[in-house]
């Protein structure tokens, strides 16, 4: 169960950070359509992340059971990878 949720959080964190960066860039360019679409994606993935992350954080804090640490570590790793990819991938080379 922990491995499954760790993988879900890892992937969704990459998506979250990439979409959030896309959203900020879209807003700064006044691209309303891209800002709305990326904003919706940010919210959906955020809800998934916060639900899983809060659940496992509470379990860890209540029991000090270190079996839940992979969820946290993969969340941090996914966020770092998402940040790197979102800044390295050029969505619109002409813009």
PyMOL commands that set and color helices and strands:
alter all, ss='L'
color gray80, all
select helices_A, chain A and resi 2-28+32-63+66-88
alter helices_A, ss='H'
color red, helices_A
deselect
rebuild
show_as cartoon
